[in-house]
C-alpha cells in the first residue's frame, strides 16, 4: 500500500471534495492520499445535522458563507482562514483497521504533533476531538464507504470564532469551540502545524 502525503495548500471546500472523490478510486487500487488544506469561508453539515444546528441561514448567506450538506459523520462545522483541515483517504479494509481504531490513532497522532509544538491537549472519544481546558480545538468527522475513508480532521490554529458563532458546532454551543492561539497564545502557523501533523501521520500510516 502506497500513501501519498500532499503539501499544504489553500483550496475551496468543494474543490477539495472532488479531489477526495478522485482519490477514493486510487485507494481502491492501493494508492492512498492524505491532503492538507486551508479552506475559504464555508459551513458543512454532517449526517447528524438538524435545522437547530444552523438557526439563521439567511444571516449566514448575507455574510458570504457557503453551506454544503455532506456525507461525513457529525453535525455542523465551519472551515475558513486560520484553520487547518486534513483528509486521509485510506483503504482501511485492506489495512484491516476498524473505524474506532482509526479515530484513536489519527487523534493520537494529531495530539503528539501538537505536543511537539508545546501545545498540550486531551482526547475525547465521545465527542471526537482534542480539547484545551474543555475548549474544543480539533474536530473529527469522517465517512467510510466500502472500506474507503473520506473527510477528516480540522485543527483551529489561529482562526477567529465568527464562523462558529453562526452555528452549533458539533452540536455544542459556539463558546465551547476555540483555537490554539486563543487558548495558549501560540504563534505557530498553519503550515508548521500541517508539517508536524504530516510527520506524525507518516509514522502510523
N, C-alpha and C positions, 0 to 999 in steps of 0.2 A: 504494500500500500504506500503510495507516494502522497505526501501532503505539502501543498504549496502555501507558504505564508506570504501574503501580499504586503506591499508597502502601504503605509498610512496615506490616505488621500481624502480630500473633500468631495462629496458626491451627494446628490439628492437621494432621498429615501427610495423613490420609485425606480431610479436607475440602479441603485444597489440591489433592489428586489429582483430586477431582471437578471442582474449578474448572478445572483444566488440561484435563480431558476436554471440558468445555463450550467452552473457549477454542479447542480444535482445530477445532471447527465454524466459529467465526468466522474462523480463519486461512485456511480454505479459501475464505472469502468476502472475503478481502483485509483483514481486521481482525486484527492480531496483538496479543498481550498479553505483558507482562513483569511477573511477580509477585515480590514481596519479602516473605519470611516469617521468623518465628522459630517453630519447632515445639515441641511438647511432646515428652517423652522417647520416642524411637522408634528402632528399628533397621530399616533397609531392606536387602533383599537384591537385588543386581543379577543379570543373566542369567548372569554368570560365577561366581556364588557357589557354594561347595561346603559340605558339612557341617563341614569343618575351619574355616570362617570363623566359625562360632558353636558353639564346643565345648560350651557348657553352657547350653542353652536354658532348663532348669528354673530355674537361678540367675537368668537374665535376667528371667524372668516373676515370680519372687519379688520382684524389685526394681521391679515395675510398669513395666517397659519393654516397650512393644508391639513386635511383629515383623511386618513385611509383606514379602511377596515381590513384586517389581516387575518391570516390563518395561524398565527402564533398563539401560544398559550398566554394566559394572564388577562389583565384588564387594560385600561387606557394608560398611555405614557406619552411623554414629549421627547423629541430629539431636536437638537439645534446647536448653535455655536457654544463652544466650551465643553461639549460632551463627546467623549469617545464611545463609539459603538464597535463591537467586533462580532463577526458572524462566522462560526465554524460550520462549514458544510461537510459533514462527516458521514461515513458509512459505518454506523455503529453495529449494524447487523453482522458485517464481516469482521468488525473488530470484537464482536461479542461483548459489547458494553451495554448494560441496561441503562434506561433513561435516568433512573435515580442515581446511578453511579456517575453518569456524565455530569449531572448538576453538581455533585460534590467535587469532582476533580477539576472542573472548569472554575468553580468559585474558589477552590483552594489555590489553584494556580494564580488567579487574579489577586487573592489576598496576599500570597507570597510575593508577587510582583510589587504590590503597593508597599509591603513591609520593607522591601529593598530601598524604597524611597522614604523610609522612616514614617510611613503612614500606617497606623495600626487600626485594624477593623475587626469586627466579629461577624461570623457567618450565621445566617438564619435560613434554615431549610424549609420552614413552614411558609414563610413569605420570602421566597428565594432571593437572596442578595447579600450584600455586605453593608454593615452599619458602623457608624461612629456615634457614640453616645445616643443610641436609639434613633439616629437620623440615617435614613437610607441613602447611600451614595452610589451603590451598584445594584442594578436590577437584572434579573434573568428571565428571559421569555423565549422559548423555542417551540418549534413544531417538528414532529417526526413522521415522515411518510415513507412507508416501505423501507424502513431502516435508514433513511437519509435525513439528516438534521438540516434545519434552516432557522434563520433569525439567530438571536443570541443574547449578548450582554451589553448593557450600557453603563458607562462609568462617568459620573458627574465630576469633572475635573475642576473647571473654573467658570462654569455657566451660572447665570442668574436663575432665579426661580419663577420668572414671569410666565413662562410656558406652562409650568406645573400648576400655577395659580388658577388656570382656566379649567382644570380637570380634577378628578380624584385619582391621582397617580397610583397605579397598582391597587386601586380600591381603598386607598388611605387618604386622610386629609393632606392637603398640599404642604402644610408646615412640618410634616414628618419626613419630607424629602429635602436633602441638602446637597452640598458639593464638598469636595476635598478642600478647596480653598477656603470656603466659608467656615468649615469646622476646624481646620488646622492652621490656616494661614499659609499653606504651602504654595509656592510659585511654580511648581512643576508644570511644564507644558503638556498639551495633549500628545504631542509627538514623542516626548520622553516616556510618558506612561504607556503609550502604544508599543514602543520598542521594548520596554521591560516586560509587558504582558506577553508579547510575542516570544521573547526568550524563554519565559517560563512555560508557555504552551508547547513550545518545541520539545521541552524535556519530557512531556507526558503524552504527546500525540505522535 
